[in-house]
Amino acid sequence: MTFSFYSRSRRGTLTLALAGSLLAGGLAGCVKDLDREPFYDLNTESVYRDPANHLRVLAKLYANLNLSGQATTDSPDVFAGQGKDEGETSYLRAYWYLQELVSDEAVVAWNSGPLQELNTTTWTSSNDLINNSYTRIFYEVTACNEFIRETADGKLSDRGISGADAEKTRLYRAEARFLRALAYYHALDLYGNVPFVTEANAPSKDLPPQIKRADLFAYIEQELKDIESLLTPARQGPYGRADQGAAQALLAKLYLNAEVYTGTARYTDCLSYCTKVLGEGYKLAPEYQLLFGADNNVVAGSEIIFPITSDGLVTQSYGGPTYLVHAAIGGRMLGSAFGVSSGWAGNRTRKNLPLLFPDPASGFDSRAMFFTPGQSLEIDDLTQFSQGYGVTKWTNKKSDGTDGNDPTGTFVDTDFPLLRLGDVYLMYAEAVLRGGQGGTAEKALSYVNELRDRAYGNVAAGTTDGRITATELAAPDFILRERARELYWEGTRRTDLVRFGKFTSGSYLWPWKGGVKGGKAVSDNLNLYPIPSTDVVANPTLVQNPGY
């Protein structure tokens, strides 16, 4: 699916490239050789004095979540000249690694040291993949800061931008603040105490100060509250753009994890913002599988609150959903069955995930999307793709069975539903079970059963298969298991395991947790990733997370 900033056309590609060059021009410092004619006529002033450019730069801020640079390869926004796999450094792919490969839901067969450290929960502060995600997050923060700074009301006035043009830019600025809050939320969740800068910190040689995790939580909370009313009302703006529903859903997620981040539970606040989202008119997609195909913006858009958008023609990257589709195909699986030309024989699942689903003979849950021919349930060798079931959740097939738009079968059209209604249903239920006020146990049960009705096809079949009782909902760790069934491979699992006290504990194990086949407890310091050693060296004022 294309970004809503431009049409699906060759012109769209040029627009995105222009957005990147505009941003690069805006971030550039100065020309070292003052006698040389500038290579480009773009600089901060020339970019931002034309209000038509503001949307183009905003497009780049959104694109940063999926794309790695201005082309598929060889022009990365970050890590230039370091010889890295550029697709591996993209924001979504780097984030997905740190949320899924370290959990009970996924393993990767590729035999690289940093990846296998994630597989086995044995990473150190020098792990390159941890650095990739950290760097991408702060690149996004930096780019958003620059846009927010240069579109401040005073700057607009100085440049003679007023009226309707100024109002549009104020909306774009609110969206950029959402994107920055989202990036800081990921930093908060993954790294804890991190460097902190806003638009108030003009570029300088000063080292960015470190903020405490609880203080960063408070900042993100206030930012999202401040911009909620400034954003487009939920479901009223272009698809793919942040609106009030996105801010509300992110606040709900922030509050759900508040006890981890600050030591103080905020489940009542979580319920408050879940209730806001539930009143915005979102609807569950009619079938679970529709959420993860090449036309999910059309057939499942009613459920998707905030996507990371993809289009096989104009947003080409080896990260994001293109990675999720290709990397899961191997063994006897055929790329053509998933709308792509090939598989990369990488990602499978550990046995914990398929064992959460019932035997098909006792009731079929359509969320159990696994490929078993030629695949073993057990994993003796992490680097063998045939060990561990394949996962068929992500595809470049449309709901009518046709392939995505890229005729080469390389790049996919599938959007990544970063925030969706199904997650809000489960957050509501969990917050009620954890004692939050303002919700009801009856609604919590109803929301979970709506998801299970969809999974079991109850509406079409006129059955109640898979429905649970209030007692079953309240059973220890039921919600954690249900979140795995509903949200696996959607980048939530590590956060969920940490919140339930299961990520490092010996009370819940999965194959190769801690580097042994049967799994073992690991040190609690692994609940947070380290600040990359390269950043600690570059900024000696930073204090490394404990245990690294």
C-alpha positions as CSV (number, residue, x, y, z in Angstrom):
1,M,0.0,0.0,0.0
2,T,1.2,3.4,-0.8
3,F,1.7,6.3,1.6
4,S,-1.3,8.6,1.5
5,F,1.0,11.5,0.5
6,Y,1.1,10.6,-3.1
7,S,-0.5,8.4,-5.7
8,R,0.8,4.9,-6.5
9,S,2.9,5.9,-9.5
10,R,6.4,6.6,-10.7
11,R,5.8,10.2,-9.6
12,G,5.4,8.9,-6.1
13,T,8.9,7.6,-6.1
14,L,10.3,10.9,-7.1
15,T,8.2,12.7,-4.5
16,L,9.7,10.4,-1.8
17,A,13.2,11.0,-3.1
18,L,12.6,14.7,-3.0
19,A,11.4,14.5,0.5
20,G,14.6,12.8,1.5
21,S,16.8,15.3,-0.2
22,L,14.8,18.1,1.4
23,L,15.3,16.6,4.8
24,A,19.0,16.0,4.1
25,G,19.3,19.6,3.0
26,G,17.5,20.8,6.2
27,L,19.8,18.7,8.4
28,A,23.0,19.7,6.7
29,G,25.4,21.7,8.7
30,C,27.5,23.9,6.4
31,V,29.7,23.8,3.2
32,K,33.3,23.3,4.3
33,D,34.7,24.9,1.1
34,L,33.2,28.3,1.0
35,D,34.6,29.1,-2.5
36,R,32.7,26.1,-4.0
37,E,29.4,26.5,-5.6
38,P,26.8,24.5,-3.6
39,F,25.9,21.2,-5.1
40,Y,22.2,21.8,-4.3
41,D,20.2,24.9,-3.9
42,L,18.5,23.3,-0.9
43,N,19.1,24.5,2.7
44,T,17.0,24.9,5.7
45,E,15.7,28.3,4.8
46,S,14.9,27.5,1.1
47,V,13.1,24.3,2.1
48,Y,10.9,25.6,4.9
49,R,10.0,29.0,3.4
50,D,7.9,27.1,0.8
51,P,4.9,25.6,2.6
52,A,4.4,23.1,-0.2
53,N,7.6,21.4,1.0
54,H,6.3,20.8,4.5
55,L,4.2,17.9,3.5
56,R,7.1,16.4,1.6
57,V,9.4,16.5,4.6
58,L,6.6,15.1,6.8
59,A,6.4,12.2,4.3
60,K,10.0,11.4,5.0
61,L,9.4,11.3,8.7
62,Y,6.7,8.6,8.1
63,A,8.9,6.8,5.5
64,N,11.7,6.5,8.1
65,L,9.6,3.8,9.9
66,N,9.9,1.5,6.9
67,L,12.6,2.6,4.4
68,S,16.3,2.6,5.0
69,G,17.2,5.5,2.7
70,Q,16.6,7.1,-0.7
71,A,16.9,3.9,-2.6
72,T,16.7,0.2,-2.0
73,T,20.4,-0.1,-1.3
74,D,23.6,2.0,-1.4
75,S,22.0,5.2,0.0
76,P,21.2,4.7,3.6
77,D,20.1,7.5,5.9
78,V,22.4,6.1,8.6
79,F,25.4,3.7,8.7
80,A,26.8,4.8,5.3
81,G,30.0,3.2,4.4
82,Q,29.9,0.6,7.2
83,G,29.2,-2.4,4.9
84,K,25.9,-3.3,6.7
85,D,23.0,-5.1,5.2
86,E,20.9,-2.0,4.6
87,G,17.6,-3.7,4.9
88,E,18.6,-5.0,8.3
89,T,19.1,-1.5,9.5
90,S,15.6,-0.2,8.7
91,Y,13.5,0.9,11.6
92,L,10.7,-1.7,11.6
93,R,13.0,-4.7,10.9
94,A,15.5,-3.6,13.5
95,Y,12.7,-3.2,16.1
96,W,11.0,-6.5,15.2
97,Y,14.3,-8.3,15.8
98,L,14.5,-7.0,19.3
99,Q,10.8,-7.7,20.1
100,E,10.4,-11.2,18.5
101,L,13.7,-13.1,18.0
102,V,14.4,-12.8,21.7
103,S,11.0,-14.4,22.6
104,D,9.1,-17.6,22.6
105,E,7.5,-16.7,19.2
106,A,10.4,-16.6,16.7
107,V,13.9,-17.8,15.8
108,V,16.0,-17.0,12.8
109,A,18.3,-19.5,10.9
110,W,20.9,-17.1,9.6
111,N,24.2,-17.9,11.2
112,S,25.4,-14.4,12.2
113,G,26.8,-13.8,15.7
114,P,24.5,-10.9,16.6
115,L,21.3,-12.7,15.4
116,Q,22.2,-15.9,17.3
117,E,22.8,-13.8,20.4
118,L,19.2,-12.6,20.1
119,N,18.0,-16.2,19.5
120,T,19.7,-17.3,22.7
121,T,19.2,-14.3,25.0
122,T,23.0,-13.9,25.3
123,W,23.7,-10.4,23.9
124,T,26.1,-7.8,25.1
125,S,26.4,-4.0,24.7
126,S,28.4,-4.5,21.5
127,N,25.6,-6.4,19.6
128,D,25.3,-4.7,16.3
129,L,21.6,-5.3,15.9
130,I,20.8,-3.6,19.2
131,N,22.8,-0.6,17.9
132,N,20.8,-0.7,14.6
133,S,17.5,-0.2,16.4
134,Y,18.9,2.4,18.8
135,T,20.4,4.4,16.0
136,R,17.2,4.3,13.9
137,I,15.1,5.5,16.8
138,F,17.3,8.5,17.4
139,Y,17.6,9.3,13.7
140,E,13.8,9.6,13.7
141,V,13.9,11.7,16.8
142,T,16.5,14.0,15.2
143,A,14.5,14.3,12.0
144,C,11.3,15.1,13.8
145,N,13.0,17.6,16.0
146,E,14.3,19.5,13.0
147,F,10.8,19.6,11.4
148,I,9.1,20.7,14.6
149,R,11.7,23.4,15.2
150,E,11.5,24.8,11.6
151,T,7.7,24.8,11.5
152,A,7.2,26.6,14.8
153,D,4.7,29.5,14.7
154,G,7.4,32.1,15.0
155,K,9.3,30.5,12.0
156,L,6.1,30.5,10.0
157,S,5.4,34.1,10.7
158,D,9.0,35.1,9.9
159,R,8.7,33.4,6.5
160,G,5.4,35.0,5.7
161,I,3.4,31.7,6.0
162,S,-0.1,32.3,7.3
163,G,-3.8,31.4,6.8
164,A,-4.6,28.0,5.5
165,D,-1.0,27.2,4.8
166,A,-0.1,27.8,8.4
167,E,-3.0,25.7,9.6
168,K,-1.9,22.8,7.5
169,T,1.6,23.0,8.8
170,R,0.4,23.1,12.4
171,L,-1.4,19.8,11.7
172,Y,1.8,18.4,10.2
173,R,3.8,19.5,13.2
174,A,1.4,17.7,15.5
175,E,1.9,14.5,13.4
176,A,5.6,14.9,13.7
177,R,5.3,15.2,17.4
178,F,3.4,11.9,17.4
179,L,6.1,10.3,15.4
180,R,8.7,11.6,17.8
181,A,6.7,10.4,20.8
182,L,6.4,7.0,19.1
183,A,10.2,6.8,18.7
184,Y,10.8,7.9,22.3
185,Y,8.2,5.2,23.4
186,H,10.3,2.6,21.7
187,A,13.5,4.0,23.3
188,L,11.7,4.0,26.7
189,D,10.6,0.4,26.3
190,L,13.8,-1.1,24.9
191,Y,16.6,1.0,26.5
192,G,15.2,2.8,29.6
193,N,17.4,5.8,30.4
194,V,18.4,7.3,27.1
195,P,19.8,10.6,25.6
196,F,17.1,13.2,25.3
197,V,16.7,16.2,23.0
198,T,13.8,18.1,21.6
199,E,13.3,20.9,19.2
200,A,14.4,23.3,21.9
201,N,17.9,21.8,21.7
202,A,19.3,23.4,18.5
203,P,22.1,21.4,16.8
204,S,25.4,22.0,18.6
205,K,28.5,20.3,19.9
206,D,27.0,19.7,23.3
207,L,26.5,16.1,24.3
208,P,22.8,15.2,24.8
209,P,21.9,14.7,28.4
210,Q,20.5,11.4,29.7
211,I,16.9,11.3,30.9
212,K,15.6,8.9,33.6
213,R,13.1,6.3,32.4
214,A,10.2,7.7,34.6
215,D,10.9,11.2,33.3
216,L,10.8,10.1,29.7
217,F,7.5,8.3,30.5
218,A,6.1,11.6,31.8
219,Y,7.4,13.5,28.7
220,I,5.8,11.1,26.3
221,E,2.5,11.1,28.3
222,Q,2.3,14.9,28.2
223,E,3.2,15.1,24.5
224,L,0.5,12.7,23.5
225,K,-2.0,14.5,25.6
226,D,-1.0,17.8,24.3
227,I,-1.3,16.8,20.6
228,E,-4.4,14.7,20.9
229,S,-6.8,17.5,20.1
230,L,-4.4,19.0,17.5
231,L,-4.5,15.9,15.3
232,T,-7.2,15.0,12.8
233,P,-10.2,13.3,14.5
234,A,-9.9,9.5,14.4
235,R,-10.6,7.9,11.1
236,Q,-11.2,11.2,9.4
237,G,-7.8,11.8,7.8
238,P,-5.8,10.1,5.1
239,Y,-5.0,6.4,5.7
240,G,-1.5,6.0,7.1
241,R,-1.4,9.3,8.9
242,A,-1.4,9.7,12.7
243,D,-4.7,10.9,14.1
244,Q,-6.4,11.2,17.5
245,G,-7.1,7.4,17.6
246,A,-3.4,6.7,17.1
247,A,-2.4,9.1,20.0
248,Q,-5.1,7.5,22.2
249,A,-4.0,3.9,21.4
250,L,-0.3,4.8,22.1
251,L,-1.3,6.3,25.4
252,A,-3.2,3.2,26.3
253,K,-0.1,1.1,25.5
254,L,2.1,3.5,27.5
255,Y,-0.2,3.2,30.6
256,L,-0.5,-0.6,30.3
257,N,3.3,-0.8,30.8
258,A,3.6,2.1,33.3
259,E,4.4,-0.2,36.2
260,V,7.4,-1.5,34.3
261,Y,8.6,1.9,33.2
262,T,8.0,3.9,36.4
263,G,7.1,1.5,39.3
264,T,3.6,2.9,39.5
265,A,0.6,1.1,37.9
266,R,-1.7,3.2,35.7
267,Y,-4.3,0.6,34.6
268,T,-7.2,3.0,35.2
269,D,-5.6,5.4,32.8
270,C,-5.1,2.6,30.4
271,L,-8.8,1.8,30.5
272,S,-9.7,5.5,30.0
273,Y,-7.8,5.6,26.8
274,C,-8.9,2.2,25.6
275,T,-12.5,3.4,26.1
276,K,-11.7,6.5,24.0
277,V,-10.4,4.4,21.2
278,L,-13.4,2.0,21.4
279,G,-15.7,5.0,21.0
280,E,-14.0,6.1,17.7
281,G,-15.8,3.7,15.4
282,Y,-13.1,1.2,14.6
283,K,-14.3,-2.2,13.6
284,L,-12.6,-5.6,13.6
285,A,-11.7,-6.9,10.2
286,P,-14.2,-9.7,9.2
287,E,-11.4,-12.3,9.0
288,Y,-8.1,-12.5,10.9
289,Q,-6.1,-13.3,7.8
290,L,-7.2,-10.1,6.1
291,L,-5.0,-8.1,8.5
292,F,-1.8,-9.4,7.0
293,G,-2.2,-9.4,3.2
294,A,-1.4,-7.1,0.4
295,D,-4.7,-5.2,0.4
296,N,-5.1,-5.0,4.2
297,N,-5.5,-1.2,3.9
298,V,-8.8,-1.9,2.1
299,V,-10.2,-5.1,3.6
300,A,-8.9,-4.6,7.1
301,G,-8.5,-0.8,7.3
302,S,-11.4,-0.5,9.7
303,E,-9.3,-2.2,12.4
304,I,-6.0,-0.6,11.7
305,I,-5.4,2.4,13.9
306,F,-1.9,3.3,12.8
307,P,0.0,1.3,10.1
308,I,3.5,1.4,8.8
309,T,2.6,1.5,5.1
310,S,4.2,-0.4,2.2
311,D,3.9,-0.4,-1.5
312,G,5.8,-2.8,-3.8
313,L,6.3,-0.1,-6.4
314,V,7.0,3.1,-4.6
315,T,8.3,2.2,-1.1
316,Q,10.8,-0.5,-1.9
317,S,12.9,-1.8,1.0
318,Y,14.4,-5.0,2.2
319,G,13.1,-4.2,5.7
320,G,9.6,-4.0,7.1
321,P,6.9,-6.2,5.7
322,T,9.1,-7.3,2.7
323,Y,11.4,-8.8,5.2
324,L,8.5,-10.4,7.2
325,V,7.1,-12.1,4.1
326,H,10.4,-13.3,2.5
327,A,12.3,-14.3,5.6
328,A,9.5,-16.7,6.7
329,I,9.6,-18.7,3.5
330,G,11.9,-21.7,3.2
331,G,12.0,-25.5,3.1
332,R,9.0,-26.8,1.1
333,M,7.3,-23.5,1.2
334,L,6.8,-21.8,-2.2
335,G,7.3,-18.0,-2.6
336,S,4.5,-18.0,-5.2
337,A,2.1,-19.1,-2.5
338,F,2.8,-15.8,-0.7
339,G,2.9,-13.5,-3.7
340,V,6.7,-13.2,-3.9
341,S,9.4,-14.6,-6.1
342,S,11.6,-16.3,-3.4
343,G,12.1,-17.1,0.3
344,W,15.0,-16.3,2.5
345,A,14.8,-19.3,4.8
346,G,15.1,-17.4,8.0
347,N,12.3,-17.1,10.5
348,R,10.3,-19.9,12.1
349,T,8.5,-20.3,15.4
350,R,9.6,-22.0,18.6
351,K,7.3,-24.7,19.8
352,N,5.6,-22.6,22.6
353,L,3.5,-20.7,20.0
354,P,1.9,-23.6,18.1
355,L,1.3,-25.4,21.4
356,L,-0.9,-22.5,22.5
357,F,-3.5,-23.4,19.9
358,P,-6.0,-26.3,20.1
359,D,-5.7,-29.5,18.1
360,P,-7.8,-28.9,14.9
361,A,-9.9,-31.9,15.8
362,S,-11.1,-30.1,19.0
363,G,-11.9,-26.8,17.4
364,F,-10.1,-24.8,14.7
365,D,-8.6,-21.4,15.5
366,S,-7.9,-19.6,12.2
367,R,-5.1,-17.6,13.9
368,A,-3.0,-20.8,13.9
369,M,-1.2,-20.1,10.7
370,F,1.7,-22.6,10.6
371,F,3.4,-24.6,7.9
372,T,4.4,-28.1,9.0
373,P,5.4,-30.3,6.0
374,G,9.1,-31.0,6.3
375,Q,9.3,-29.0,9.5
376,S,9.8,-30.3,13.0
377,L,8.3,-28.9,16.1
378,E,11.5,-29.3,18.1
379,I,14.6,-27.2,17.4
380,D,18.0,-28.9,17.9
381,D,19.9,-26.6,15.6
382,L,18.9,-23.0,15.5
383,T,20.5,-22.5,12.1
384,Q,18.4,-25.2,10.3
385,F,15.3,-23.7,8.8
386,S,13.5,-27.1,8.8
387,Q,13.5,-27.1,12.6
388,G,10.6,-25.1,14.0
389,Y,7.3,-24.7,12.2
390,G,6.9,-22.2,9.4
391,V,4.6,-19.2,10.0
392,T,2.3,-18.2,7.1
393,K,0.8,-15.1,8.7
394,W,2.4,-12.4,6.5
395,T,1.8,-12.6,2.8
396,N,1.9,-10.4,-0.4
397,K,-1.3,-12.0,-1.6
398,K,-4.5,-9.9,-1.8
399,S,-7.8,-11.1,-0.5
400,D,-8.9,-12.1,-4.0
401,G,-5.8,-14.3,-4.4
402,T,-3.8,-12.1,-6.7
403,D,-0.3,-10.9,-6.0
404,G,0.9,-7.5,-4.9
405,N,1.9,-4.8,-7.3
406,D,5.6,-5.4,-7.8
407,P,5.9,-7.5,-11.0
408,T,9.3,-8.9,-9.9
409,G,7.7,-10.4,-6.8
410,T,10.4,-8.8,-4.6
411,F,8.7,-5.9,-2.7
412,V,5.4,-6.2,-0.9
413,D,2.3,-4.1,-0.5
414,T,1.4,-5.4,2.9
415,D,1.1,-2.7,5.6
416,F,2.3,-3.4,9.2
417,P,-0.6,-2.7,11.7
418,L,1.5,-1.1,14.4
419,L,-1.6,-0.2,16.4
420,R,-4.9,-2.0,15.9
421,L,-8.3,-2.5,17.5
422,G,-7.6,-6.2,18.4
423,D,-4.7,-5.1,20.6
424,V,-6.9,-2.4,22.3
425,Y,-9.5,-5.1,23.1
426,L,-6.9,-7.2,24.9
427,M,-5.4,-4.1,26.6
428,Y,-8.9,-3.3,28.0
429,A,-9.3,-6.8,29.3
430,E,-5.9,-6.9,30.9
431,A,-6.3,-3.6,32.6
432,V,-9.7,-4.7,34.1
433,L,-8.1,-7.9,35.3
434,R,-5.2,-5.9,36.9
435,G,-7.6,-3.8,38.9
436,G,-8.1,-0.7,36.7
437,Q,-11.2,1.3,37.4
438,G,-13.7,2.5,34.7
439,G,-14.2,-0.7,32.9
440,T,-16.3,-3.8,33.5
441,A,-15.5,-7.5,33.6
442,E,-18.5,-8.1,31.3
443,K,-17.1,-5.9,28.6
444,A,-13.6,-7.4,29.0
445,L,-15.0,-10.9,28.5
446,S,-17.1,-9.6,25.5
447,Y,-14.1,-8.1,23.8
448,V,-11.9,-11.2,24.1
449,N,-14.8,-13.4,22.9
450,E,-15.3,-11.1,19.9
451,L,-11.7,-11.9,18.9
452,R,-12.3,-15.6,19.5
453,D,-15.5,-15.5,17.5
454,R,-13.6,-14.1,14.6
455,A,-10.9,-16.7,15.0
456,Y,-13.3,-19.6,15.1
457,G,-15.6,-18.3,12.4
458,N,-18.5,-18.3,14.8
459,V,-20.6,-15.5,13.2
460,A,-20.7,-17.2,9.8
461,A,-21.1,-20.7,11.3
462,G,-23.6,-19.8,13.9
463,T,-21.5,-21.5,16.6
464,T,-19.9,-20.5,19.9
465,D,-16.7,-22.5,19.4
466,G,-13.7,-21.3,21.3
467,R,-15.6,-18.9,23.5
468,I,-14.4,-18.6,27.1
469,T,-16.0,-17.9,30.4
470,A,-15.2,-15.2,33.0
471,T,-13.4,-17.8,35.1
472,E,-11.2,-18.8,32.1
473,L,-10.4,-15.2,31.3
474,A,-9.3,-14.6,34.9
475,A,-7.0,-17.7,35.0
476,P,-3.3,-16.9,35.6
477,D,-1.5,-15.8,32.4
478,F,-4.6,-16.4,30.1
479,I,-4.3,-12.9,28.7
480,L,-0.6,-13.4,28.1
481,R,-1.3,-16.6,26.1
482,E,-4.2,-14.9,24.3
483,R,-2.0,-12.0,23.3
484,A,0.4,-14.5,21.7
485,R,-2.5,-16.1,19.8
486,E,-3.8,-12.8,18.5
487,L,-0.6,-10.7,18.1
488,Y,2.3,-13.1,17.4
489,W,4.9,-11.7,15.0
490,E,3.5,-8.2,15.4
491,G,6.3,-6.8,17.5
492,T,4.7,-6.9,21.0
493,R,6.0,-10.1,22.5
494,R,9.1,-9.1,24.4
495,T,7.2,-6.2,26.0
496,D,4.4,-8.5,27.0
497,L,6.7,-11.1,28.6
498,V,8.5,-8.3,30.6
499,R,5.2,-6.9,31.9
500,F,4.2,-10.4,33.0
501,G,7.5,-11.1,34.7
502,K,8.3,-14.0,32.3
503,F,11.0,-12.7,30.0
504,T,14.0,-13.5,32.3
505,S,12.3,-15.8,34.8
506,G,12.8,-19.5,35.1
507,S,9.1,-19.9,35.7
508,Y,8.5,-19.7,31.9
509,L,10.9,-21.2,29.4
510,W,11.2,-21.6,25.7
511,P,13.8,-23.5,23.5
512,W,17.2,-21.9,23.6
513,K,16.3,-19.2,26.1
514,G,19.6,-18.5,27.8
515,G,21.5,-20.6,25.2
516,V,20.4,-24.1,26.2
517,K,18.0,-26.3,24.3
518,G,15.5,-26.7,27.1
519,G,15.8,-23.0,28.1
520,K,16.8,-21.5,31.4
521,A,16.4,-18.4,33.5
522,V,18.6,-15.4,32.5
523,S,19.7,-12.3,34.4
524,D,17.1,-9.7,35.1
525,N,19.2,-7.0,33.6
526,L,18.2,-8.4,30.2
527,N,14.7,-6.9,30.7
528,L,16.4,-3.8,29.2
529,Y,18.8,-3.7,26.3
530,P,22.1,-2.0,26.8
531,I,22.9,1.4,25.4
532,P,25.2,0.5,22.6
533,S,28.8,0.6,23.6
534,T,29.6,2.9,20.7
535,D,27.3,5.6,22.0
536,V,28.7,5.3,25.6
537,V,32.2,5.8,24.1
538,A,31.0,8.8,22.0
539,N,29.1,10.3,24.9
540,P,30.9,9.7,28.2
541,T,28.1,11.4,30.2
542,L,25.8,8.4,29.6
543,V,25.5,5.8,32.3
544,Q,25.2,2.3,31.0
545,N,22.2,0.1,32.0
546,P,23.0,-2.2,34.9
547,G,24.7,-5.6,34.1
548,Y,26.3,-4.5,30.9
